[in-house]
């Protein structure tokens, strides 16, 4: 059976997940997670990928992006990131075969509350997995970058994130992201399922 065609909706926000083949822990080493992030940065530079949040776990990734450019930006970016990450890993480990499980999964996200819940969901991924107690403890996610914007190796499109969240200042983004995460952690369950 042929694969379903991907939809292109200009300005749409997408929550992308991509799992390692057979859910194996192929991204368990820090160097592999860092390489995935370096290729994400390269996709941003090369194709203009608008990144809103991300997290890299040991067996899958979450990526929140806005489709602000053309219809090929996201597919070309994922092809670059996934392809290069898998190639490098297989060469280093003298391994053959698939690194990723089929195609990436993309879910359309609405502005407003749906977007806010998705950001927190991505931030709390490693907390739900029981790996860390707080998202600030996981260095391979956008939580710390949103809280402390970088000057170099910037992945998050801070201004676009602010616009889509409906805030007048980036300070409001930081304050509210932290507040939502803390509320979910305190309630132990809201946003953690």
N, C-alpha and C positions, 0 to 999 in steps of 0.2 A: 504494500500500500504506500502511495506517495505521501511525503510529509506535507503537513499543512503549511501554507504560505504564511510568512510573518507579516503582521500589519505595520504600516507606517502611518503614524498620526503625528504631524508636526506639533512640537511643543509638549507632547505626552511625556509623563514621568513613568519610568519602568523600573521595577524591582527585578533584578536578574539574579538567578541562582544557577550555579554550575557545579555539579558533583564530580568527584574523581571516580574513575572506572571501578565498578563493583563496591563503591563506597569505601575503597581502600584509603588508608592514611598516607597518601602520596605527597601531601604538603606538610608532613609532620615536622620536618626540619626547618629551623629559622631561615636558612639560606634559601629554601624553596619559596617560603612565604614572601621573603624580601624580593626575590626575583619576580614573583607574580606582581608585586607592587611596582617594581621598576618597569615592567612591561605595561602596566596600567598607566604609569606616568608617560611612557613613550606613546601610547595610544592617545592620550590627551593632547600631547604636542603634535603628533602626526595628523590626527583626524579631527581634533577639536571636540573630543568627548567631554560632555558636561557632567562631572561627577558630583553627586550630592552626599553620598555616604558609601561606606564599604566595610567589609570585614573578611579576613582570610582565616579560615579554620584549617584543621589538619586534613579534612576530606571534602571540603566544599567552600565556595565563596558566595558572598552576597554583595551585590553592587546596585546602588541606586543612582540612576542617571536620568537626565532630561534630554529628550530627542529634539534638540534645538537646531541642528544643522541640516543634513540631508539624510535620505533613507539608508545610505550605506555606512554612516558613521558607527552605529552600534555593531552591526555584523562585522565590519572590518576591524573594529577595535577588539572584539571578542576573539576573532580569528587570530589576530596578532598575539594577544595576551595568552590565550589558551595554547596556540600552536607553539610559540616560543618556549613557554614554561614546560610543556610536555616534551619537546625536543631536547631541551637542556637536561631535564631530569633523566630521560632515557639514555642520553649519551653518557652522562656522569655515572649512571648505575649499570651501564652496559645492558640495558633492558630493551625489550621490543614489545610492541603492542600499544593498545589505547591507553591514554593517560586520563582522558575525560569520558564520562558517561554520556554518550549521544550528544544531543544539542543542549545548549543552555535553555533555561526556562525563563520566560519574561512575563511578568504580571503588570498590567496597567494600574497605576496609582493615581488617585485624585488629589487635587490640592487640598489644603486645609487639614482637617482632623485625620483623614486617611493617610496623608503624607507624614504627619507627626507621629502617628502610631507605627508606621513603617520604619521611620528613623529610629525610634526607640526599640522596635523589634530587632533591627540589625545591631544596634548598640548592645543589646542584652543577650546576643546569641551565645557567647562563651560563658555567660553567667548561667543561662539555662542548661548548658552542657556540664556545669559543675567544675569548670576549669579555673575560673576566677570568681571572686566575690563582687567585683565592681568592674564595669567596662574600662575604666582608666588603667586597669592592670594588664589589659591585653594590648600589646604594642602594634598589632597588625589590623587595626580598625580605624575608622574615621572619628571615633569619639574624641580622642585626645586632640586630633587636628582641628575639630570644630571648636573645642574648648580653648585651645591655644593655637590660633592661626600661625602657619609657618610663613617664612620669607623665602625659603628654598625648598625644592622638591614638593611644591604645593600640588595636592591632588584635588581637594575640594574646591569647587567654584563657589566661593563665599558669597558673592553678591547675588548669584542666581538662587542659591539656597535661601538667602534672606528674602528675596522677592517671592519665591514660591511658598514660603512659610507665612508671608503676609506681614512682615515686621518692617519697621522704619529704620532700625539700626541693627548692625550685626551683634551688638551687645545683647539685644533682646533674644536673638537666636541662641547664644551661649547660655544665657540665664534660663531660658525656657527648656532647652534640651536637658540641662542638668536637673532642673526641677522635675521634669517628666520621668527621667531615669530614676531619680531618688524616690519619687512617689511609687513607681512600680516595684522598686526593691523593697520599700517599706511595706507595701501591701502584699508582697510575695505571691504573685499570681497574675495581677493585671499586667498584660503585655508580655508575660512570661510564658504563655501557652503557645 
